[in-house]
Amino acid sequence: GGSSGPPSAPASGNSGPPSAPTSGGADPLKCGVGLTFRKDAEGYFRVLAVNSETAKEAGLEPGHTLVGVEGQNVQNLDHGSLSGLVLGPLNTLVELTLTRPD
């Protein structure tokens, strides 16, 4: 069997870290990918929890390491920058590149 590339997970209402409130209230609701991350000592984001059925169906599990979003390396980003990459309107796709635990 061949690989179909990195999983793409539609944004779901069960996001990871909460986004900061915006002023004016004109922005549409932003949703995450249904994953909770913790940054490790090497600067990578490790999946702590899978919070959406879509992410579970894509095969994502705690212990996976997020290494890229939409082809951009995410090592050493802060949580706010990561949120800016993965949060978006409900049911939009975002390409995640992850590695499985050793």
Residue pairs with C-beta under 8 A, 6 or more apart in sequence:
6 68
6 95
6 96
6 97
6 98
7 58
7 59
7 60
7 96
7 98
8 58
8 93
8 94
8 95
8 96
9 33
9 34
9 35
9 52
9 54
9 55
9 58
9 60
9 93
9 94
9 96
10 33
10 54
10 90
10 91
10 92
10 93
10 94
11 30
11 31
11 32
11 33
11 86
11 87
11 88
11 89
11 90
11 91
11 92
11 94
12 31
12 32
12 33
12 34
12 51
12 52
12 54
12 55
12 90
13 31
13 90
14 32
14 34
14 51
14 52
15 30
15 31
15 32
15 33
15 34
15 51
15 87
16 32
16 33
16 34
16 35
16 36
16 37
16 51
16 83
16 86
17 32
17 36
17 37
17 79
17 83
19 30
19 83
19 87
20 80
28 89
29 89
29 90
30 87
30 88
30 89
31 87
31 88
31 89
31 90
32 83
32 86
32 87
33 52
33 55
33 86
33 94
33 96
34 50
34 51
34 52
34 53
34 54
34 55
35 47
35 49
35 50
35 51
35 52
35 55
35 60
35 66
36 47
36 48
36 49
36 51
37 45
37 46
37 47
37 48
37 66
37 79
37 82
38 45
38 46
38 48
39 45
39 46
39 79
40 46
40 65
42 75
43 75
43 76
43 77
44 65
44 66
44 67
44 74
44 75
45 65
45 66
45 74
45 77
45 82
46 63
46 64
46 65
46 66
47 60
47 61
47 62
47 63
47 64
47 65
47 66
47 98
48 62
49 62
50 56
50 60
50 61
50 62
60 98
63 100
63 101
64 98
64 99
64 100
64 101
65 98
65 99
65 101
66 74
66 82
66 96
66 97
66 98
67 73
67 74
67 75
67 97
67 98
67 99
68 74
68 95
68 96
68 97
69 82
69 85
69 86
69 94
69 95
69 96
69 97
70 85
70 94
70 95
71 95
71 97
72 85
74 81
74 82
74 85
77 85
85 94
86 94
86 96
88 94
